[in-house]
Amino acid sequence: MSPTGTLATHPSSASASLWRSEMALFASIITLIVFLCFGGNWLTAPIDNPVQSVILFGWLFTVVLWSAFSVVRHAEALAHLLGEPLGTLILTLSVIGIEVVMISSIMLAGDNNPSLARETMFGVLMIVMNLLVGLTLLIGGLRHHEQMFNLQGAGAYLAVILPLAALGLILPTFTTSTPDASVSTLLAWFLGIACILLYGIFLGIQTMRHRGWFLPPQVEGPAGTHDFEQEHPHMEIRSVKVHAFLLVATMIPIVLLAKFLAQFLDVGIEVAGFPAAAAGLVVALLVLTPEGLGAVRSAWNDHLMRSVNICLGSALATIGLTIPAVLAVAAISGRTLELGLHSVDMLLLVVTLAVSMITFGGGRTNILQGAVHLVLFMAYVVLIFDF
């Protein structure tokens, strides 16, 4: 047996295994080279060649999504090797890193779209706190009737999500220092510092001072042993250094391909006549699909606390890290940034936060709570196209 717990293999077999498992990385590198060589010509007249543009967008979307799955796979391997909640934190930061890059790329790709970052963050919150939470509770409840989670951990997430959501996405709508839902320089500095400060304190609570809050209530020993082989029967575990290197290596092409994907998406939304919120929904779904499947899989295997860490951790990181990042991008690029939500979206956010407080206000969940969150997500989708 090897130190990582897998059977020792011949070097050639190991190389073949690595080639098969990292096909997404090689595909993304090849795609990046092709678009660096020819992408400029393809992007010059996307409206004149709509079929070609759809094919190229589908190609990019598939490769980026495939790479995102690979990033999540390496993050989950690190989660197994390092234990919880540090492993889930790595997963969350990896996914949010992709989200920040995608938003920044779309912000800088085309014409000034002041509401894009807001719509994407709002879309991520609706997907995470309604679609993913709803699916995990519904699927977990159907199989296990009731599921338990650590009340203190869920409460810690919500204690930071609520004020940051109110300050970042609701307050700018009512301030009078700017004529629209954008933020003044003073408020931008305050929001950036407040988000980073609170998120930093939360990380200290999560990883050191109150680490036990984010473990399953029945776990008393070392974390990270939650039937990993059952959830990932075909995953080959290597060393921490190998998975960390491959995670970073897989993210780099995603970062560079995000520019091309953003340009196709920006033009496509404009040509199709869809609202700006549709772009936010596409980016949010692209970023969150791999992580969301992991959360649902954990709930199916009765590891609800891991699902809670993934879902609420993504919601918190979206606000705590994306707001400072987009504020910095807007300041450097000189683009207008509107963070304040419209009244309808604001109402939906408030209802979502209120329902989340009820859902995670006890120690158990069931299918009714999952159904309520899914209805709220469907309302969000309907309202996007009800314009």
Secondary structure as UniProt FT lines:
FT   TURN            3..4
FT   HELIX           11..21
FT   HELIX           23..42
FT   TURN            43..44
FT   TURN            46..48
FT   HELIX           50..82
FT   TURN            84..85
FT   HELIX           86..109
FT   TURN            114..115
FT   HELIX           116..126
FT   HELIX           127..132
FT   HELIX           133..144
FT   STRAND          147..148
FT   HELIX           151..165
FT   HELIX           166..170
FT   HELIX           171..174
FT   HELIX           185..204
FT   HELIX           205..209
FT   HELIX           211..214
FT   TURN            217..218
FT   HELIX           228..231
FT   TURN            233..234
FT   HELIX           240..272
FT   HELIX           276..300
FT   TURN            301..302
FT   HELIX           304..317
FT   HELIX           318..322
FT   HELIX           323..333
FT   HELIX           343..359
FT   TURN            360..361
FT   STRAND          364..365
FT   HELIX           367..385
//
